């Protein structure tokens, strides 16, 4: 997946690892029946690109599209989390809560 993003020449090359990190975290939490997931945010160093240059790392359609266009393999075990799971299933059906006790500005 990272190679597909490098080949795409997009400005935000962190999308591939950001997506897999959170997708795997959420999938493990669901599998293990963990209701609280802790996140950290550092706006001082992570949010330095203009919005028009960036892409939402949790946009599964974007991630799949880059893999389809620029990836070398058709099938991978790369965890993907889509809009429905992230914004509806996890918080409302499963009851997962995301907490961010550390937010640096």
C-alpha distances in whole Angstrom, upper triangle without the diagonal:
4,5,5,7,9,10,11,13,13,15,14,11,11,10,6,9,11,10,9,13,15,14,14,18,19,18,20,23,23,24,26,28,27,29,28,25,25,23,24,24,24,25,27,24,21,22,23,22,24,23,22,20,17,15,16,13,14,14,13,14,12,9,9,11,8,6,10,11,9,6,9,9,11,11,9,10,8,10,11,14,16,19,22,21,20,23,26,25,24,27,30,30,29,30,27,28,26,28,27,30,29,28,29,30
4,5,5,6,9,10,11,11,13,11,8,9,9,6,7,11,11,10,13,15,15,16,18,20,20,22,24,25,26,28,30,28,30,28,25,25,22,23,22,22,23,24,21,18,20,21,19,22,21,21,18,16,15,16,13,15,15,15,16,13,10,12,13,10,9,13,13,10,9,11,12,14,14,12,13,10,13,14,17,19,21,24,23,22,25,28,27,26,28,31,32,30,31,28,29,26,28,26,29,28,27,27,28
4,5,5,6,9,10,12,14,13,10,12,12,9,11,14,14,14,16,19,19,19,22,24,23,25,28,29,29,31,33,32,33,32,29,29,26,26,26,26,26,27,24,21,23,23,21,24,23,23,19,18,17,18,16,18,18,17,17,15,12,13,13,10,9,12,11,8,7,8,10,13,14,13,15,13,16,16,20,21,24,27,26,25,28,31,30,29,32,35,35,34,35,32,32,30,31,30,33,31,30,30,31
4,5,5,6,9,10,13,13,10,12,11,9,12,14,14,14,17,19,18,19,22,23,23,25,27,28,28,31,33,32,33,32,29,29,26,27,26,26,26,28,24,22,23,23,21,22,22,21,18,16,15,16,14,16,16,14,14,12,9,10,10,6,6,8,8,5,4,7,9,11,13,12,15,12,15,15,18,19,22,24,24,23,26,29,29,28,31,33,33,32,34,31,32,29,31,30,33,32,31,31,31
4,5,5,7,7,9,9,6,9,8,7,10,12,12,13,16,17,17,19,21,22,23,25,27,28,29,31,32,31,32,31,27,27,24,24,23,23,23,24,21,18,19,19,17,19,18,17,14,13,12,14,12,14,14,14,14,11,9,11,10,7,8,11,10,7,8,11,13,15,16,15,16,13,16,15,17,18,20,24,23,22,25,28,28,27,29,32,32,32,33,30,30,27,29,28,31,29,28,27,28
4,5,6,7,9,10,7,10,11,10,12,14,15,16,18,20,20,21,24,25,26,27,30,31,31,33,35,34,35,33,30,29,26,26,24,24,24,24,21,19,20,20,17,20,20,19,15,15,14,17,15,18,17,17,17,14,12,14,14,10,11,13,12,9,10,12,15,17,18,17,19,16,19,18,21,22,24,27,27,26,28,31,31,31,32,35,36,35,36,33,33,30,31,30,32,30,29,28,29
4,6,8,11,12,10,13,13,12,15,17,17,18,21,23,22,24,26,28,28,30,32,33,33,36,37,36,37,36,32,32,29,29,28,27,27,28,24,22,23,22,20,21,21,20,17,16,16,18,17,20,19,18,18,15,13,14,13,9,10,12,9,6,8,10,13,15,18,17,20,17,20,20,22,23,25,28,28,27,30,32,33,32,34,37,37,37,38,35,35,33,34,33,36,34,32,32,32
4,5,9,10,9,12,12,12,15,17,16,18,20,22,21,23,26,27,27,29,31,32,33,35,36,36,36,35,31,31,28,28,26,26,25,26,23,21,21,20,18,19,18,16,13,13,13,16,15,17,16,16,15,12,11,12,10,7,9,11,8,6,9,12,15,16,18,18,20,18,20,19,21,21,23,26,26,25,27,30,31,31,32,35,36,35,36,34,34,31,33,31,34,32,31,30,30
4,6,9,8,12,12,13,16,17,17,19,21,23,23,25,27,28,29,31,33,34,35,37,38,37,37,36,32,31,28,27,25,25,24,24,21,19,19,18,15,16,17,15,12,12,13,16,16,19,18,18,18,14,14,16,14,10,13,15,12,10,13,15,18,20,22,21,23,20,22,21,23,23,25,28,28,27,29,32,33,32,34,36,37,37,38,35,35,32,33,31,34,32,30,29,28
4,6,6,10,10,11,14,15,15,17,19,20,21,23,25,26,27,29,30,31,33,35,36,34,34,33,29,29,25,24,22,22,21,21,19,16,16,15,12,13,13,12,8,9,9,12,12,16,15,16,15,12,12,14,13,10,13,15,13,11,14,17,19,21,22,21,23,19,21,19,21,21,22,25,26,24,26,29,30,29,31,33,35,34,35,32,31,29,30,28,31,29,27,26,25
4,6,9,10,12,14,14,16,18,19,20,22,24,25,26,28,30,31,32,34,35,36,34,34,32,29,27,24,23,20,19,18,18,15,13,13,12,9,10,11,10,6,7,9,12,12,16,16,18,17,14,14,17,16,13,16,18,16,15,17,20,22,24,25,24,25,21,22,21,22,22,23,26,27,24,26,29,31,30,31,34,35,35,35,32,31,28,28,26,29,26,24,23,22
4,6,6,9,11,11,12,15,16,17,18,20,21,22,24,26,27,28,30,32,32,31,30,28,25,24,20,19,17,16,15,16,13,11,11,11,8,10,11,11,7,6,7,9,9,13,13,15,16,12,12,15,15,12,15,18,17,15,17,20,22,23,23,22,22,19,19,18,19,19,20,24,24,21,23,26,28,26,27,30,32,31,31,28,27,24,25,23,25,23,21,20,20
4,6,7,8,9,11,13,14,16,17,19,20,22,23,24,26,27,29,30,32,30,30,28,25,24,20,19,18,17,17,18,15,12,13,13,12,14,14,14,11,9,10,11,10,13,14,15,16,13,11,15,15,11,13,16,15,13,14,17,19,20,21,19,20,16,17,17,18,19,21,24,24,22,24,27,28,26,28,31,32,31,31,28,28,25,25,24,26,24,22,22,22
4,6,6,6,8,10,11,12,14,16,17,18,20,21,23,24,26,27,28,26,27,25,21,20,17,16,14,14,15,16,13,10,12,13,12,15,14,15,12,10,10,10,8,11,13,14,16,13,11,15,16,13,14,18,18,16,16,19,20,21,21,19,19,15,15,15,16,18,19,22,22,19,21,25,25,24,25,28,29,28,28,25,24,21,22,20,23,20,19,19,19
4,6,5,6,9,10,11,12,14,15,16,18,20,21,22,24,25,26,25,25,23,20,19,16,16,15,16,16,18,15,12,13,14,13,15,14,15,12,9,7,7,5,8,9,10,12,10,8,11,13,10,12,15,15,14,14,18,18,19,19,17,17,13,13,12,13,14,16,19,18,16,18,22,22,21,22,26,27,26,26,23,23,20,21,20,23,21,20,20,21
4,6,5,6,9,10,11,12,14,16,16,18,20,21,22,24,26,24,25,24,20,20,18,18,17,18,19,21,18,15,16,18,17,19,18,18,15,13,11,11,7,9,11,10,12,10,7,10,12,10,10,13,14,13,12,15,15,16,16,13,13,9,10,10,12,14,16,19,18,17,20,22,22,21,23,26,27,26,26,23,23,21,22,21,24,23,22,23,24
4,5,5,6,9,10,10,12,14,15,16,18,20,21,22,24,22,23,22,18,18,15,15,15,16,18,19,16,14,16,18,17,20,19,20,17,14,13,12,9,11,13,13,15,14,11,13,16,13,13,17,18,16,15,17,17,18,17,14,14,10,10,11,13,15,18,21,19,17,20,23,23,21,23,26,27,25,25,22,22,19,20,19,22,21,20,21,22
4,6,5,6,8,10,11,12,14,16,17,18,20,21,22,20,21,19,15,15,12,12,12,14,15,17,15,11,13,16,16,18,17,18,16,13,11,10,6,8,11,12,15,13,11,14,16,14,15,18,19,18,17,20,20,21,20,17,16,12,11,11,12,14,15,18,17,14,17,20,20,18,20,23,24,23,23,19,19,16,17,16,19,18,17,18,19
4,5,5,6,8,10,11,12,14,15,16,18,20,21,19,20,19,15,16,13,15,15,17,18,20,18,14,16,18,18,19,18,19,17,14,11,9,5,6,8,8,12,11,8,11,14,13,13,16,18,17,16,19,18,18,17,14,13,9,8,7,8,10,12,15,14,12,15,18,17,16,18,21,22,20,21,18,18,16,18,17,20,20,19,21,22
4,6,5,6,8,10,10,12,14,15,16,18,19,18,20,19,15,16,14,16,17,19,20,22,20,17,19,21,21,23,21,22,20,17,15,13,9,9,11,10,14,13,10,12,15,14,13,16,18,17,15,18,17,17,15,12,10,7,6,7,9,12,14,17,14,13,17,19,18,16,19,22,22,20,21,18,19,17,19,19,22,21,21,23,24
4,6,5,6,9,10,11,12,14,15,16,18,16,18,16,12,13,11,13,14,16,18,20,18,15,18,20,21,23,22,23,21,18,16,14,10,10,13,13,17,16,13,16,18,17,17,20,22,21,19,21,20,21,19,15,13,10,9,10,10,14,16,18,15,14,17,19,19,16,18,22,22,20,20,17,17,15,16,16,18,18,18,20,22
4,5,5,6,8,10,10,12,14,15,16,14,15,13,10,11,9,12,13,16,17,20,19,15,17,20,21,23,21,23,21,18,15,12,9,8,12,12,15,15,13,15,18,18,18,21,23,22,21,23,22,22,20,17,15,12,9,9,8,11,13,15,12,10,13,16,15,13,14,18,19,17,17,13,14,11,13,13,17,17,17,19,21
4,5,5,6,9,10,11,12,14,15,14,15,15,12,13,13,15,17,19,21,24,22,19,20,23,23,25,22,24,23,19,16,13,10,8,11,10,14,14,12,13,17,17,16,19,21,21,19,21,20,19,17,14,12,9,6,6,5,9,11,13,10,9,13,15,13,12,14,17,17,15,17,14,15,13,16,17,20,20,21,23,25
4,6,5,6,8,10,10,12,14,13,15,15,12,14,13,16,18,21,23,25,23,20,22,25,25,27,26,27,25,22,19,17,13,12,15,13,17,17,15,16,19,19,18,20,23,22,20,22,20,20,17,14,11,9,6,8,8,12,15,16,13,12,16,17,16,13,16,19,19,16,18,14,16,14,17,18,20,21,22,24,26
4,6,5,6,9,10,11,12,10,12,11,8,10,10,13,16,19,21,24,22,19,22,25,25,27,25,27,26,22,20,17,14,13,16,15,19,19,17,19,22,22,21,24,26,25,23,25,24,24,21,18,14,13,10,11,10,14,16,16,13,12,15,17,15,12,14,18,18,15,15,12,13,11,13,14,17,18,19,21,24
4,5,5,6,9,10,10,9,10,10,8,10,11,15,17,20,22,25,24,21,22,26,26,28,25,27,26,23,20,17,14,12,15,14,18,19,17,18,21,22,21,23,26,26,24,26,25,24,21,18,15,13,10,10,8,11,13,13,9,9,12,13,11,8,11,14,14,11,12,9,11,10,13,15,17,19,20,23,25
4,5,5,6,9,10,10,12,13,11,14,15,18,20,23,25,28,27,24,26,29,29,30,28,30,28,25,22,19,16,14,16,14,18,19,17,18,21,22,20,23,26,26,23,25,23,22,19,16,13,12,8,9,8,11,14,13,10,10,14,14,12,10,13,15,14,12,14,11,14,13,16,18,21,22,24,26,29
4,5,5,6,8,8,11,12,10,13,15,18,21,24,26,29,27,25,27,30,30,32,30,32,31,27,24,21,18,16,19,18,21,23,20,21,24,25,23,25,28,28,25,27,25,24,21,18,14,14,11,12,12,15,17,17,13,13,17,17,15,12,15,17,16,13,15,12,14,14,16,18,20,22,23,26,29
4,6,5,6,5,7,8,7,11,13,17,19,23,25,28,27,24,26,30,30,32,30,32,31,27,25,21,19,17,20,19,22,24,22,23,26,26,25,28,31,30,28,30,28,27,24,21,18,17,13,14,13,16,17,16,13,12,15,15,13,10,12,15,14,10,11,8,11,11,13,16,18,20,22,25,28
4,5,5,6,8,10,10,14,16,19,22,26,27,31,30,27,28,32,32,33,31,33,32,28,26,22,20,17,19,18,21,23,22,22,26,26,25,27,30,30,28,30,28,26,23,21,18,17,13,14,12,14,16,14,11,11,14,13,10,8,11,13,11,8,10,8,11,13,16,18,21,23,24,28,30
4,6,8,11,13,13,16,18,22,25,28,30,33,32,29,31,34,35,36,34,36,35,31,28,25,22,19,22,20,23,25,23,23,27,28,26,28,31,31,28,30,27,26,22,20,16,17,13,15,14,16,18,17,13,15,17,17,13,12,15,16,14,11,13,12,15,16,19,21,24,25,27,30,33
4,5,9,11,12,15,18,21,24,28,30,33,32,29,31,35,35,37,35,37,36,32,30,26,24,21,24,23,26,28,25,26,30,30,29,31,34,34,31,33,30,29,26,23,19,19,16,18,17,19,21,20,16,17,19,19,16,13,15,17,15,12,13,12,14,15,18,20,22,24,26,29,32
4,6,9,11,14,17,21,24,28,30,33,32,30,31,35,36,37,35,37,36,33,30,26,24,21,24,23,26,28,26,27,31,31,30,32,35,35,33,35,32,31,28,25,22,21,18,19,17,19,20,18,15,16,17,17,13,11,13,14,12,9,10,9,12,14,16,19,21,24,26,29,32
4,6,7,11,14,18,21,24,27,30,29,27,29,32,33,35,33,35,34,31,28,25,23,20,23,23,26,28,26,27,30,31,30,32,35,35,33,35,33,32,29,26,22,21,18,19,17,19,20,19,15,15,17,17,14,11,12,14,13,10,10,7,9,11,13,16,17,20,22,25,28
4,7,10,13,17,20,23,25,29,29,26,28,31,32,34,31,34,34,30,27,24,22,20,22,22,26,27,26,27,31,31,31,33,36,36,34,36,34,33,30,28,24,23,19,20,17,19,19,18,14,14,15,14,12,9,9,11,11,8,7,5,6,9,11,14,16,19,21,24,27
4,7,10,13,16,20,22,25,25,23,25,28,30,31,29,32,31,28,26,22,21,18,22,22,26,27,25,27,30,31,30,33,35,35,34,36,34,34,31,28,25,23,20,20,17,19,19,18,15,14,15,16,14,11,10,13,14,11,9,6,5,6,7,10,12,15,17,21,23
4,7,10,13,17,19,22,22,20,22,25,26,28,26,29,28,25,23,19,17,16,19,20,23,24,22,25,28,28,27,30,32,32,30,33,31,31,28,25,22,20,17,17,15,17,17,18,15,12,14,16,15,11,11,14,15,13,11,7,6,5,6,9,11,13,15,18,21
4,7,10,14,16,19,19,17,19,23,24,26,25,28,27,24,22,19,17,16,20,21,25,25,23,26,29,28,28,31,33,32,31,34,33,33,30,27,24,22,19,19,17,19,19,20,17,15,16,18,18,14,14,17,19,16,14,11,9,6,5,6,7,9,11,15,18
4,7,10,13,16,16,14,15,19,21,23,21,24,24,20,19,16,14,14,18,19,23,22,21,24,26,26,26,29,31,30,29,32,31,31,29,26,24,21,18,18,16,18,18,20,17,14,16,18,18,15,15,18,20,18,16,13,10,7,6,5,7,8,9,12,15
4,7,10,12,12,11,13,16,19,21,20,23,22,19,19,16,15,15,19,21,24,23,22,25,27,26,27,30,31,30,30,32,32,33,31,28,26,23,20,20,19,21,21,23,20,17,18,21,22,19,18,22,24,22,20,16,14,10,8,5,7,5,6,8,11
4,6,9,9,8,9,13,15,17,17,20,19,16,16,14,14,15,18,20,23,22,21,25,26,25,26,30,30,29,29,32,32,33,31,29,27,23,22,21,19,21,20,23,21,18,19,22,23,20,19,23,25,24,22,19,16,12,11,7,9,6,5,6,8
4,5,6,6,8,10,13,16,16,19,18,16,17,16,15,17,20,23,25,23,23,26,27,26,27,31,31,30,30,33,33,34,33,30,29,25,24,23,22,24,23,26,25,21,22,25,27,24,23,27,29,27,26,22,20,16,14,11,11,8,6,5,6
4,6,5,5,8,11,12,13,16,16,14,15,14,15,17,19,22,25,22,22,26,27,26,27,31,31,30,30,33,34,35,34,31,30,27,25,24,23,24,23,26,25,21,22,26,27,25,24,27,30,29,27,24,21,17,16,13,14,11,8,6,5
4,6,6,7,11,13,14,18,17,15,18,17,18,20,22,25,27,25,25,29,29,27,29,33,32,31,32,35,36,37,36,33,32,29,28,27,26,27,27,30,29,25,26,29,31,28,27,31,34,32,30,27,25,21,19,15,16,13,10,7,5
4,6,6,9,13,14,17,15,14,16,16,16,19,21,24,26,23,23,26,27,25,27,30,29,28,28,31,33,34,33,31,30,26,26,25,25,26,26,29,28,24,26,29,31,28,28,31,34,32,31,27,25,21,20,16,17,14,11,9,9
4,6,8,11,12,15,13,11,13,12,12,15,17,20,22,19,19,23,23,22,23,27,26,25,26,29,30,31,30,28,27,23,22,22,21,22,22,25,24,21,22,26,27,25,25,28,30,29,28,25,23,19,18,15,17,14,11,10,10
4,6,8,9,12,11,9,11,11,12,15,17,20,22,19,19,23,23,22,24,27,26,26,26,30,31,32,31,29,29,25,24,23,22,22,22,25,25,21,22,26,27,25,25,28,31,30,28,25,23,20,19,16,18,15,12,11,10
4,7,9,12,10,10,13,14,15,18,19,22,24,21,21,25,24,22,25,28,27,26,27,30,32,33,33,31,31,27,26,25,25,25,25,28,28,25,25,29,31,29,29,32,34,34,32,29,27,23,23,20,21,18,15,13,11
4,6,8,6,7,10,12,14,17,17,21,21,18,19,22,22,20,23,25,24,23,25,28,30,31,31,29,30,26,26,24,24,24,23,27,27,24,25,28,30,29,29,32,34,34,33,30,28,25,24,22,24,21,18,16,15
4,5,6,7,10,12,15,18,18,21,21,18,20,23,22,21,24,26,25,24,26,30,31,32,33,31,31,28,27,25,25,24,23,27,28,24,24,28,31,29,29,32,34,34,33,31,29,26,26,23,25,23,20,18,16
4,5,5,8,10,13,15,15,18,18,15,17,21,20,19,22,24,23,23,25,29,30,30,31,29,30,26,25,23,22,21,20,23,24,21,21,25,27,26,26,29,31,31,30,28,26,23,24,22,24,22,19,19,17
4,6,8,11,14,16,15,18,18,15,17,20,18,17,21,23,21,21,24,27,29,29,30,29,30,26,26,23,23,22,21,24,26,23,23,26,29,28,28,31,33,33,33,31,29,26,27,25,28,26,23,22,20
4,7,10,12,15,15,18,17,14,15,19,17,16,19,21,19,19,21,25,27,27,28,27,28,24,24,22,22,22,21,25,26,23,24,27,29,29,29,31,33,34,33,31,29,26,27,25,28,25,23,22,20
4,7,9,12,11,15,15,12,13,16,15,14,17,19,18,18,20,24,25,25,26,25,25,21,21,19,19,18,18,22,22,19,20,24,26,25,25,28,30,30,30,27,26,23,24,22,25,23,20,20,19
4,6,9,8,11,11,8,10,13,13,12,15,17,16,16,18,22,23,23,23,22,22,18,18,15,15,15,14,18,19,16,17,21,23,22,23,25,27,27,27,24,24,21,22,21,24,23,20,21,20
4,5,5,9,10,8,9,13,13,13,15,18,18,18,19,23,23,23,23,21,21,17,16,13,12,12,11,15,16,13,14,17,19,18,19,21,23,23,23,21,20,17,19,18,21,20,18,19,19
4,6,8,10,8,8,11,13,12,14,16,17,17,17,21,21,21,20,18,18,14,13,11,10,11,12,15,15,12,14,17,19,17,18,21,23,22,22,20,19,16,18,17,21,20,18,19,20
4,6,9,9,8,11,13,13,14,17,18,19,18,22,21,21,19,18,17,13,11,9,7,7,8,11,11,8,11,14,15,14,15,18,19,19,19,17,17,14,17,17,20,20,19,21,21
4,6,5,6,9,10,11,13,14,16,17,17,21,20,19,19,18,17,14,13,9,8,7,7,11,12,10,11,14,16,16,17,19,20,20,21,19,19,18,20,20,24,23,22,24,24
4,5,5,6,8,10,11,12,14,15,15,18,17,16,15,14,14,11,10,6,6,5,7,10,11,10,12,15,15,15,17,19,20,20,21,19,20,19,22,22,26,26,25,26,27
4,6,5,6,9,10,10,12,14,14,18,17,16,16,16,16,14,13,9,10,8,9,12,13,13,14,16,17,18,20,22,22,23,24,23,24,22,25,25,29,29,27,29,29
4,6,5,6,9,10,11,12,13,17,17,16,16,16,17,14,14,11,11,10,11,15,16,15,16,19,20,20,22,24,25,25,26,24,25,23,25,25,29,28,26,27,27
4,5,5,6,9,10,11,11,14,14,13,14,13,14,10,11,8,10,10,12,15,15,15,17,19,20,20,22,24,25,24,26,23,24,22,25,24,28,27,26,27,27
4,6,5,6,9,10,10,13,12,11,11,11,12,10,11,8,10,10,13,15,16,16,18,20,20,21,23,25,25,25,27,25,26,24,27,27,31,30,29,30,31
4,5,5,6,8,9,13,13,12,13,14,16,14,14,12,14,13,15,18,18,18,20,22,23,23,26,27,28,28,29,28,29,27,30,29,33,32,31,32,32
4,5,5,6,7,11,12,12,13,13,16,13,14,13,15,15,17,20,20,20,22,24,25,25,27,29,30,30,31,29,29,27,30,29,32,31,30,30,31
4,6,5,5,8,8,8,10,10,12,10,12,11,14,15,18,20,20,20,23,25,25,25,27,30,29,29,31,28,30,28,30,30,33,32,31,32,32
4,6,6,8,9,7,10,11,14,13,15,14,16,16,19,21,21,22,24,26,26,26,29,31,30,30,32,31,32,30,33,33,36,35,34,35,36
4,6,9,10,10,13,14,17,16,18,16,19,19,21,23,24,24,26,28,29,29,32,33,33,33,35,33,34,32,35,34,37,36,35,35,36
4,7,9,10,13,14,17,15,18,17,20,20,22,25,25,25,28,30,30,30,32,35,35,34,36,34,34,32,34,34,37,35,34,34,35
4,6,7,10,10,13,12,15,15,18,19,22,25,24,24,27,29,29,29,31,34,33,33,35,32,33,31,33,33,36,35,34,34,35
4,7,9,10,14,13,17,17,21,22,25,27,27,27,30,32,31,31,34,36,36,35,37,35,36,34,36,36,39,38,37,37,38
4,6,7,11,11,15,16,19,21,24,26,25,26,29,30,29,29,33,35,34,33,35,33,34,33,35,35,38,37,37,38,39
4,7,10,11,14,14,18,19,22,24,23,24,27,28,27,28,31,33,32,31,33,32,33,32,35,35,38,38,38,39,40
4,7,9,11,12,16,17,21,22,21,22,25,26,25,25,29,30,29,28,31,29,31,30,33,33,36,36,36,37,39
4,5,9,10,14,16,20,21,20,21,24,25,24,23,27,29,28,26,29,27,29,27,30,30,33,33,33,34,36
4,6,9,12,15,19,20,18,19,22,23,21,21,24,26,25,24,26,24,26,25,27,28,31,31,31,33,35
4,6,10,13,16,18,16,16,20,22,20,19,22,25,24,23,25,22,24,22,25,25,28,28,28,29,31
4,7,10,14,15,13,13,17,18,16,15,19,21,20,19,21,18,20,19,22,22,25,26,26,28,30
4,6,10,12,10,10,14,15,14,14,17,19,19,18,20,17,19,18,21,22,25,25,25,27,29
4,7,8,6,7,10,12,11,10,13,16,15,15,16,14,16,15,18,19,23,24,23,26,27
4,6,6,6,8,10,10,11,13,15,15,15,17,15,17,16,20,21,25,25,25,27,28
4,6,5,6,8,9,10,12,13,14,15,16,15,16,15,19,20,24,25,24,26,27
4,6,6,5,6,8,10,10,11,12,14,14,15,16,19,21,25,26,26,29,29
4,6,6,5,6,8,10,9,10,11,11,13,14,17,19,23,24,24,27,29
4,6,7,6,7,10,11,11,11,10,11,11,14,16,20,21,21,23,25
4,6,7,6,8,10,11,11,10,11,11,15,16,20,22,21,24,25
4,6,6,6,7,9,10,10,12,13,17,19,22,24,24,27,28
4,6,6,5,6,8,9,11,13,17,20,23,25,25,29,30
4,6,6,5,6,5,8,10,13,16,19,22,22,26,27
4,6,6,5,5,6,8,12,15,18,20,21,24,26
4,6,5,7,9,12,15,18,21,24,24,28,29
4,6,8,11,14,18,21,24,26,27,30,32
4,6,9,12,16,19,22,24,25,29,31
4,6,10,13,16,19,22,23,26,29
4,7,10,13,16,19,20,23,26
4,6,10,12,15,17,20,22
4,7,10,12,13,17,19
4,6,9,10,14,17
4,6,7,10,13
4,7,10,13
4,6,10
4,7
4
